[in-house]
Amino acid sequence: QVQLVESGGGLVQPGGSLRLSCAASGIGFNLFKMGWYRQAPGNQRELVAVITADGSTNYADSVKDRFTISRDNAKNTVFLQMNSLKPEDTAVYYCNARHLSRLYNYWGQGTQVTVSS
C-alpha cells in the first residue's frame, strides 16, 4: 500500500520559516520524482517544487530563493524548507510522487500552512 505522509505544517508569522516532511512507503522511492504542490482556497493546485531521483530541482517563480526542496533516498523522505514566508504562501501543501514512467502518480493527504500575524 502506497502512503505519503506529510508533516511540519502550522501557523507562522510573516518572515518566519517552516520545514515540511513527506515520508513515503510502498514505493521504490529512487524511481520517483518527488514534488510539493499547494492549493489555496478558491485556487487550483499549483506546483511549488520538484526534485528528481538524482537531485535535480525545479521551483515555481514565486518561491525561488525562499524555498528549498531536498530528499533523503535512504529514508524515503522529501523535505521542503520554507523561509521568508509570506501571507500568500498560505495553502494546503501536498506531497506528490510520480514514477519515471509517468504511469503511477500518488498524493499525500496535505498539510496546512498558514502565514499570518
N, C-alpha and C positions, 0 to 999 in steps of 0.2 A: 504494500500500500504506500503510495506516494504521499509524503507530507512535507509542507513548507511551513515552518512555524516562525512567525516574526515576533520580535520583542524590542523594547527600547523606546517606544513612543511615549508621549506625555505632553505636559504643558511646560512651555519655556518662554521666557521673556525675549523680546526682540534683541538681537545681537548675541543670543545665547547659542549653545551647542547641544546636540543630541547625537547618539550613536545607535543606529538601528542594526539589529542582527536578524539573520534568517537561517535557521538550521534546517537542512534538507535531509530527508531519509527516503529510502525506497527507490532511489535513482542512482545511476552511475554518474556521480557528480562531475567527474572530469569530462564527460561528454555533453555537458550542458552549458550554454551561455546563460549567465545569471543576470537578472536585472531588477531594478526598483522602478516602480511606477507610482503615480499618485492620482487621487481623484478628490477634488474639492466639490462641495455641494453645488449642484447645477451645472457642473462642468464634466467634460469627458475625461476618461482616464488618459493620462499622458506619461510619456517616458521621462524618467528622471536621469537614470544612468544604467549602463550595461557593462558587463565585463566578460570577456571570453575565457575559455579554459586556460589559455596561455597568458592571460593578464592584460590583454588589450582592452582599453576602456573608451567609452563614448558618453558624453554628457549633453543634457539639454542646455541651451544657451543661458537659460535663466538661473542655472545652478553652477555653472562653470566657475572655478576659482573659489567656491564656497563649500561644495560637497566633494567627497572622495569615496569612490566605491573600491572595495577590495574583497578578496576571497582567500579562504584557507582551505585548500583542497584536501588536506589531511583530516580536517574536522567537518568537511561538507557544509561549510558556513560562508555566507556572504555578508558583508557589512556595508553600511552607508554612514560615513561620518559627515555630519551636517554642522557647519559653522556659520557664524554671522546670519543666523536665521531671521527671516522677515515674516510679517503677518501673512503675506501672500504665499508663504510656504505651508500654511495650514491646510491639511488634507489628510485623508486616509492613505497610507503608504502600503503598497502591495509588493511582495516579493514574487518574482517570476523566474521560471526555469524553462528554457527552450532547448530541445535536443538539437544537435548539429544537423540532423536530417530535416528538422522543422516538422517532423511528424508528431512529436509529443510536446505539449505545452501545458505547464502547470502553474497554478496560482496559490499563494497563501491567503489567509483569511483577512489580512490587513491589520495595520496598527495606526491608531490615531496620533497625529502630531498637531498640536495647537500652539501657535506662536502669538502671544498676547501679553500685554502689560496689565 
